[in-house]
Every structure is written in structure tokens, then in C-alpha cells.
Amino acid sequence: MTIEVRYFAAARAAAGVEAEKIQLEAGATVDDVLAALRAEHGAELARVLERCSYLLDEVAVRDRSTSVSGASTLDVLPPFAGG
């Protein structure tokens, strides 16, 4: 299956791209997506991912073991300052 990952703010800077599509096995979870991103982009993005929140098809992810099957987009949202 293919899922689009969209990066915002510090995550975008660490990944070096605004968005990308990744291939996953059926039954993959948000944790599986994050592992693939760490492997692809390395330590800088891995550090940012530890502090991020995630939206799966615009719904907040509370549990990273959530399945991404049927989802099309994962948004990576680092903490934002300001208001």
C-alpha cells in the first residue's frame, strides 16, 4: 500500500522534503511508517519525530500502533511555538 507523508515546520526541514509517498506492507501501523522514515532520513528526522504529533487522514493519532490500512495521508506535526 502507498501512503503520503506530509511534513510541517521542523519536520519538513529535517526530512528535506515537503511530502513524500512511501510503500508499506499490508497491516502496517503508524509505528511502521515512523520506522521507515527514520531509516530513510536518518538521525536528524528521528530526533524530530520523537516530539511530533500525527494526523492520519486528518484524525489525531493517540496510539502509534494504529493501522494505516485504508489511510492515504499521515501529517507529521512538530510542536509549534506562539499562538
C-alpha positions as CSV (number, residue, x, y, z in Angstrom):
1,M,0.0,0.0,0.0
2,T,1.1,3.6,-0.5
3,I,0.7,6.4,2.0
4,E,1.6,10.1,1.6
5,V,3.6,11.6,4.4
6,R,3.4,15.4,4.7
7,Y,5.9,17.3,6.9
8,F,5.5,20.6,8.6
9,A,7.9,23.1,10.2
10,A,11.0,21.4,11.8
11,A,9.9,18.0,10.4
12,R,10.0,19.5,6.9
13,A,13.5,20.9,7.5
14,A,14.8,17.6,8.9
15,A,13.3,15.5,6.1
16,G,14.4,17.9,3.4
17,V,11.1,17.5,1.6
18,E,7.5,18.8,2.0
19,A,5.9,15.5,1.3
20,E,6.7,12.0,0.0
21,K,5.0,8.7,-0.8
22,I,6.2,5.5,0.9
23,Q,5.3,1.9,0.3
24,L,4.2,-0.2,3.2
25,E,3.2,-3.8,3.8
26,A,-0.5,-4.6,4.4
27,G,-1.3,-4.3,8.1
28,A,1.3,-1.5,8.7
29,T,0.9,0.8,11.7
30,V,1.9,4.4,12.4
31,D,5.0,3.0,14.1
32,D,5.9,1.1,10.9
33,V,5.6,4.4,9.0
34,L,7.9,6.1,11.5
35,A,10.5,3.3,11.4
36,A,10.6,3.6,7.6
37,L,11.0,7.4,7.8
38,R,13.9,7.0,10.3
39,A,15.6,4.5,8.1
40,E,15.2,6.8,5.0
41,H,16.1,10.1,6.5
42,G,18.4,9.3,9.5
43,A,19.1,10.7,12.9
44,E,18.0,14.3,12.4
45,L,14.5,13.4,11.4
46,A,14.4,10.6,14.1
47,R,15.0,13.2,16.8
48,V,12.2,15.4,15.5
49,L,9.8,12.5,15.1
50,E,10.1,11.8,18.9
51,R,8.4,15.1,19.7
52,C,5.8,15.2,16.9
53,S,2.1,14.7,16.8
54,Y,0.4,12.9,13.9
55,L,-2.8,13.1,12.0
56,L,-3.9,10.1,10.0
57,D,-6.3,11.4,7.3
58,E,-6.9,14.5,9.5
59,V,-7.7,12.5,12.6
60,A,-5.3,12.8,15.6
61,V,-3.3,9.6,16.3
62,R,-3.3,8.8,20.0
63,D,-1.8,5.3,19.6
64,R,1.1,4.6,17.3
65,S,0.0,1.0,16.9
66,T,-3.0,2.3,14.9
67,S,-3.2,0.7,11.5
68,V,-2.7,2.8,8.4
69,S,-4.5,0.5,6.1
70,G,-7.0,2.4,4.1
71,A,-5.4,5.7,5.1
72,S,-3.9,7.9,2.4
73,T,-2.1,10.7,4.4
74,L,0.0,11.0,7.5
75,D,0.7,14.5,8.7
76,V,3.9,15.0,10.8
77,L,3.4,17.9,13.2
78,P,6.2,19.1,15.4
79,P,5.4,21.2,18.5
80,F,4.6,24.8,17.4
81,A,5.5,27.9,19.4
82,G,3.4,31.0,19.5
83,G,-0.3,31.4,19.5
